[in-house]
Amino acid sequence: MTKVGVDDYIQATAATIQDLEALPRVDVWPRLDRQALQGLAGEFVDVIDPYTEADPVAVLAHLLTAFGNVIGDEPHARVHHDRHPARLNPAIVGRTALARKGTAASIVRHAFAEVDRGWAALCVKSGLSSGEGLIYHVRDSREETKPVRRNGQTTYERVMTDGGVTDKRLLIIEPEFAVVLKRMAGEGNSLSGVIRQAWDSGNLSTLTKNAPLTATSAHVSVIAHITEEELQRYLSETERANGFGNRFLWFLVRRSKTLPAGDPIPDRRFEPLILKLRAATRFARNVTTVVRSSKAEQLWTDIYPDLSEGEPGLIGAILSRAEAQVLRLSVAYALLDSSNMILVQHLEAALALWKYAATSARRIFGDRLGAPLADIILSALRTRGSLAETDVWSLVGRHHRAGELHAALEFLETSGRATKMRKSTGGRPSVIWSAR
């Protein structure tokens, strides 16, 4: 069967649910709207694109994240008492080396090494293993009470035992994020919680009894590289649902073109970008609060209900920080354009990139609800079409209690994933369930 667009396929057929499930899946790849490539961010991607096999989305995600980290956490937008700097965690999802994830990282890292050599040398790391290890690299100074003997007398004084880290910026690039996820699954590993703290406020701590570490005002960004298969295998249901997953932006990427020669970017094209990045970085470091223009505020008012509405199930958990992610993206776009005000074009760019991330997440994580029994029943309904409730019971009843089965079916109905219909049989009516 020739691949066609989903809408075209549905319009061209009067297919039932059974027919759709029986046919090959349509490969729907997310499309990046041109609005995401506005301003200096778009100029950077457009200039680089002819000279790299990296996906423009990967280059853009690395650029926004690196810039947001190099400028620090001082420039920020506010929502009530919460600060939102341009602190981003993109997950670049693609086929091993063929997706050229590392190529995108290399280009952006090279560019910002020209902008801030100290940051590139000291604040870019990899090798996440534990929450304590992450905190160590942005730790506060530490004092302990120790006995001090003077003039034959012992007194107890506060003595600094660790000078800590003065530069709290940290960009973690993980080319093998699957390894990190496997470590994170270990019993007692605190990495998931610390990454969530880092995205939220930058105030990090663990409950370690011996030698506890803390970090305040840490500015940590994580760029994760992983394949779709590894992500499905190693990102647990718990981490997808507990807030870890929604602190990342998920981007499907693939190689954009083949360039056998691998020629470098000409200096005449690259150096003007470096000058503009330096200017934007200098500007951003002198900004404290970023606000929306009146027109951008009106656009935000219009789109906020949809962004914050949420939806049930596992994909709802993955996408549940939509408004915060869009806000942070818009801050990065504005500061890259040397503006302390989010204009309409910056908000539109953020929305376009979020749309790509949300579409990627839907393809990666599917439409699972995060409730195992409900997911099993929904899969059966989609595979077989309508099922009588007695058939559902025959399928899963021997492993579950009646109350659990009825709760799962009710969940499918209230979440809009399935409908039920009573069918007259001449005796007791039969209840028929169908996937929506």
C-alpha positions in Angstrom: 0.0 0.0 0.0 1.4 3.4 -1.0 1.8 5.7 2.1 -0.6 8.5 2.1 -1.6 11.2 4.6 -3.9 10.2 7.4 -6.6 12.7 6.5 -6.5 11.7 2.8 -6.7 8.0 3.8 -9.6 8.4 6.1 -11.5 10.5 3.6 -10.8 8.1 0.8 -12.2 5.1 2.7 -15.3 4.3 4.6 -13.1 2.1 6.8 -14.4 0.7 10.1 -12.1 0.5 13.1 -11.2 -3.0 12.2 -10.2 -2.0 8.7 -7.9 0.8 9.9 -6.2 -1.5 12.4 -5.7 -4.2 9.9 -3.9 -1.9 7.4 -0.2 -0.8 7.6 0.4 2.1 9.9 0.9 5.4 8.2 4.3 7.0 9.0 3.3 10.4 10.2 6.5 12.5 10.7 6.1 15.9 12.5 6.5 19.0 10.4 8.3 22.1 11.6 6.4 25.2 10.9 8.5 28.0 9.4 7.4 30.3 12.3 9.8 28.4 14.5 12.7 29.7 12.5 12.3 33.4 13.1 14.9 35.9 14.2 18.5 35.0 15.1 17.5 31.4 15.9 16.1 31.0 12.3 19.1 32.7 10.8 21.5 30.4 12.6 19.7 27.3 11.4 19.3 28.6 7.8 23.0 29.5 7.5 24.2 26.2 9.0 21.8 23.9 7.1 23.5 23.7 3.7 26.7 22.5 5.5 25.3 19.8 7.8 23.4 16.5 7.7 21.8 17.3 11.0 18.1 17.9 11.2 17.2 21.6 11.5 15.1 20.8 14.5 18.1 19.3 16.3 20.2 22.3 15.5 17.5 24.6 16.7 16.9 22.7 19.9 20.6 22.6 20.7 21.0 26.3 19.9 18.1 27.5 22.2 19.2 25.3 25.0 22.9 26.2 24.9 22.1 29.9 24.6 19.6 29.6 27.5 22.3 28.0 29.6 25.2 30.3 28.8 23.3 33.4 29.7 22.5 32.1 33.2 19.2 32.1 35.1 19.0 35.9 35.9 16.9 36.8 32.8 13.5 35.2 33.4 9.7 35.5 33.1 7.5 35.3 36.1 4.3 33.4 36.7 3.1 34.4 40.2 6.1 33.7 42.4 7.7 31.2 40.0 10.7 32.2 37.9 11.0 30.8 34.4 14.4 31.4 32.8 15.3 30.0 29.4 16.2 26.7 31.0 15.3 23.8 28.6 15.7 20.1 28.5 15.4 18.8 25.0 15.4 15.1 24.2 16.7 14.5 20.7 15.2 11.2 19.5 16.5 9.5 16.3 18.1 6.4 14.8 21.6 5.9 16.3 24.3 7.8 14.4 22.1 8.0 11.3 20.1 10.8 12.8 23.2 13.0 13.2 22.2 14.0 16.7 25.9 14.4 17.7 26.5 16.6 14.6 24.0 19.1 15.8 25.5 19.2 19.2 29.0 19.7 17.8 28.0 22.6 15.7 26.3 24.5 18.5 29.0 23.7 21.0 31.7 25.0 18.6 29.7 28.2 18.2 29.3 28.9 21.9 32.9 28.1 22.5 33.6 31.2 20.5 31.1 33.1 22.6 32.2 32.1 26.1 35.3 29.9 26.3 35.1 29.6 30.0 31.6 28.2 29.9 32.6 25.7 27.1 35.6 24.5 29.0 34.1 24.2 32.5 30.3 24.1 32.3 29.6 21.5 29.6 29.7 17.9 30.8 28.3 14.4 30.4 28.1 11.3 32.4 25.0 11.6 34.6 24.8 8.8 37.1 23.1 10.0 40.3 21.4 13.0 41.8 24.3 13.4 44.2 26.8 13.4 41.3 24.8 16.1 39.5 24.6 18.3 42.6 28.3 18.0 43.1 29.0 19.9 39.9 26.9 22.9 41.0 27.3 22.5 44.8 27.2 25.2 47.4 30.2 25.9 49.7 30.1 23.8 52.9 31.0 24.5 56.4 31.4 22.1 59.4 31.7 22.6 63.1 35.1 21.4 64.1 37.2 21.5 67.3 40.0 24.1 67.2 42.7 24.2 69.9 44.2 27.6 70.7 46.3 28.5 73.8 45.6 25.2 75.4 41.9 25.5 75.0 39.5 23.7 72.6 36.7 25.7 71.0 34.3 24.7 68.3 34.2 26.8 65.2 32.6 26.8 61.8 35.2 25.8 59.2 34.8 25.8 55.5 35.5 22.3 54.2 34.4 22.8 50.6 34.6 26.0 48.6 31.8 24.8 46.4 31.2 25.9 42.8 30.9 29.6 42.0 29.6 29.2 38.4 26.3 27.4 38.7 25.7 27.0 35.0 25.8 23.4 33.8 24.9 22.0 30.4 24.8 18.2 30.4 24.9 16.6 27.0 24.2 12.9 27.1 24.9 11.1 23.8 23.8 7.8 25.4 20.7 8.8 27.4 19.5 5.2 27.5 22.5 4.4 29.9 21.3 7.3 32.1 17.7 5.9 32.2 19.0 2.5 33.1 21.0 3.9 36.0 18.0 6.0 37.1 15.9 2.9 37.4 18.2 1.5 40.1 16.9 1.3 43.6 17.6 4.4 45.6 18.9 6.4 42.6 17.9 10.1 43.2 18.6 11.4 39.7 15.0 11.7 38.5 14.0 13.8 41.5 17.1 16.0 41.2 16.6 16.6 37.5 13.0 17.7 38.3 14.3 20.1 41.0 16.8 21.5 38.5 14.2 22.3 35.9 11.8 23.8 38.5 13.9 26.1 40.6 17.6 25.1 40.5 17.6 24.5 44.3 18.9 21.0 44.6 19.2 18.6 47.5 18.9 15.0 48.5 18.1 13.2 51.7 21.5 11.5 51.9 22.4 10.9 55.5 26.2 11.0 55.1 27.7 14.1 53.6 24.5 15.6 52.1 25.0 18.1 49.3 22.9 21.1 48.4 23.0 23.6 45.5 21.1 26.8 45.3 20.3 28.8 42.1 21.8 26.1 39.9 21.2 26.6 36.2 21.2 23.1 34.8 20.1 22.1 31.3 20.1 18.5 30.0 20.3 17.6 26.3 19.5 13.9 25.9 20.2 11.9 22.8 18.4 8.6 22.4 16.7 6.3 19.9 13.0 5.8 19.9 13.4 2.1 20.6 15.6 2.8 23.7 13.2 5.4 24.9 10.3 2.9 24.8 12.3 0.3 26.5 14.0 2.2 29.3 11.8 5.2 30.2 9.5 3.6 32.8 5.8 4.2 33.1 6.5 5.8 36.4 9.0 8.3 35.0 6.6 9.1 32.2 3.8 9.9 34.6 5.6 11.4 37.6 6.7 14.6 36.1 10.1 13.6 34.8 8.8 13.2 31.2 7.1 16.5 31.0 10.2 18.4 32.0 11.7 17.4 28.7 10.8 18.6 25.2 10.7 15.5 22.9 12.0 16.0 19.3 12.0 13.4 16.6 14.9 14.0 14.2 16.4 12.3 11.2 19.3 13.1 8.8 18.3 16.0 6.6 20.5 15.2 3.6 23.7 13.4 2.6 26.9 15.4 2.3 29.8 13.0 1.4 32.4 15.7 1.3 31.7 17.1 4.8 33.0 20.5 4.0 33.3 22.9 7.0 31.1 26.0 7.3 32.9 28.9 5.6 34.2 31.5 8.0 32.5 34.2 6.0 29.2 32.6 6.8 30.0 31.5 10.4 31.7 34.5 11.9 28.8 36.9 11.5 26.7 34.4 13.5 29.2 34.4 16.2 29.2 38.1 16.4 25.4 38.2 16.7 25.5 35.4 19.4 28.0 37.4 21.4 25.9 40.5 21.2 22.7 38.6 22.2 24.6 37.0 25.1 25.9 40.3 26.4 22.4 41.8 26.1 20.7 38.9 27.9 23.2 39.0 30.8 22.0 42.5 31.6 18.3 41.6 31.7 16.4 40.6 34.8 12.7 40.3 33.9 11.3 39.4 30.5 7.6 40.4 29.9 5.2 40.1 27.0 4.2 43.0 24.8 0.5 43.9 24.8 -0.1 42.1 21.5 1.8 39.0 22.7 -0.2 39.2 25.9 -3.4 39.1 23.9 -2.2 36.1 21.9 -1.2 34.4 25.2 -4.7 35.0 26.5 -6.2 33.4 23.4 -4.0 30.3 23.4 -3.6 29.7 27.1 -6.9 27.8 27.6 -5.8 25.2 25.1 -2.3 25.0 26.4 -3.3 24.5 30.0 -6.4 22.3 29.3 -4.6 19.0 29.6 -5.9 15.6 28.6 -6.2 12.2 30.3 -3.8 9.4 30.1 -0.1 9.0 29.7 0.3 11.4 26.8 -1.5 14.0 29.0 1.1 13.5 31.7 4.0 13.9 29.1 2.5 17.2 27.8 1.1 18.6 31.0 3.7 21.4 31.3 2.8 22.9 27.9 2.3 26.5 29.0 5.6 26.5 31.0 7.6 25.0 28.2 6.1 27.5 25.7 6.9 30.4 28.0 10.5 29.3 28.4 10.9 28.9 24.7 9.5 32.4 24.1 12.0 33.8 26.6 14.9 32.2 24.7 13.7 33.4 21.3 13.2 37.0 22.7 16.6 37.2 24.3 18.3 35.8 21.2 16.8 38.8 19.4 18.3 41.1 22.1 14.8 41.9 23.3 13.7 42.0 27.0 10.1 41.8 25.7 8.4 38.8 24.2 6.9 40.0 21.0 4.2 38.2 19.0 6.8 36.6 16.7 8.7 35.1 19.6 5.5 33.6 21.1 4.5 32.3 17.6 8.0 30.7 17.2 7.7 29.1 20.6 4.2 27.7 19.8 5.5 26.3 16.5 8.4 24.5 18.1 6.1 23.2 20.9 3.7 21.9 18.3 6.6 19.9 16.8 7.6 18.6 20.2 4.0 17.6 21.1 3.5 15.9 17.7 6.8 14.0 18.3 5.7 13.0 21.8 2.4 11.6 20.5 4.2 9.5 17.9 6.8 8.3 20.4 4.6 7.6 23.3 1.4 6.8 21.5 -2.0 7.1 23.0 -1.6 4.9 26.0 -3.5 5.9 29.1 -1.0 4.8 31.7 -3.5 2.4 33.2 -2.4 -1.1 32.3 -5.8 -2.8 32.3 -7.5 0.0 30.4 -4.7 0.0 27.9 -5.1 -3.8 27.3 -8.8 -3.4 26.7 -8.4 -0.4 24.5 -5.8 -2.3 22.4 -8.2 -5.2 22.0 -11.0 -2.9 21.0 -8.9 -1.2 18.4 -7.6 -4.5 17.0 -10.9 -6.4 17.0 -13.4 -3.6 16.7 -16.5 -3.8 18.9 -16.5 -6.4 21.7 -19.3 -7.5 23.9 -18.6 -6.9 27.6 -18.7 -10.7 28.1 -15.9 -11.0 25.5 -13.9 -8.4 27.3 -14.4 -10.4 30.5 -13.3 -13.6 28.7 -10.1 -11.8 27.5 -8.9 -10.3 30.8 -11.4 -11.4 33.5 -9.4 -14.4 34.8 -6.5 -12.1 35.7 -8.6 -9.3 37.3 -11.5 -8.8 39.7 -14.9 -7.6 38.4 -14.5 -4.3 40.1 -11.2 -3.6 38.4 -12.7 -4.5 35.0 -15.7 -2.2 35.5 -13.4 0.6 36.7 -11.2 0.2 33.6 -14.2 0.3 31.3 -15.6 3.4 33.0 -12.2 5.0 32.7 -12.2 4.4 28.9 -15.7 5.8 28.6 -15.1 9.0 30.7 -11.8 9.6 28.9 -13.5 9.5 25.6 -11.5 6.5 24.3 -14.4 4.0 24.1 -18.2 4.0 24.0 -20.8 1.5 25.0 -24.1 0.5 23.5 -26.8 -1.7 24.8 -28.0 -4.3 22.2 -31.3 -6.1 22.5 -30.9 -9.9 22.4 -34.4 -11.0 23.3 -33.2 -11.7 26.8 -30.8 -9.7 28.9 -29.4 -6.8 26.9 -25.8 -7.2 25.7 -23.4 -4.4 26.3 -21.2 -3.7 23.3 -17.9 -1.7 23.7 -16.3 0.1 20.8 -13.1 2.2 20.5 -13.4 5.8 19.5 
